[in-house]
Amino acid sequence: MTISSSDLAKRRRTRTRAKLKKVSNMRPRLSVFRSSKHIYAQLIDDIEGRTITQASTKDKEFKGDKGSNVEAASEIGKMVAERAKKAGVSKVIFDRGSYMYHGRIKALAESAREAGLNF
């Protein structure tokens, strides 16, 4: 029996979230989703089950011309960090989901760190 790529991604995502829950210390989770055209980031409060803030390349404030490159991801990282500071959040847990930590995911995380988020 072969396992589909979506099932493998689901396993990786579940494994990542299980590790995050062990070390979360009641911090919000910075969750990242990337598609072929856009990148999305949101701060989630798992205790209350609500989204604190979000940013994506579909937002009106997004200045880039293309949402599927490293520059766009770094801009989204800055946007979500600024919005998190306005909401009073400075410490988060980074949830990369089923994606490897390189490319657009790494650019988003590093720009969020530079803009003031601690994780």
Secondary structure, 3 states (H helix, E strand, C coil): CCCCHHHHHHHHHHHHHHHHHHHCCCCCEEEEEECCCCEEEEEEECCCCEEEEEEECCCCCCCCCCCCCHHHHHHHHHHHHHHHHHCCCCECEEECCCCCCCCHHHHHHHHHHHCCCEC
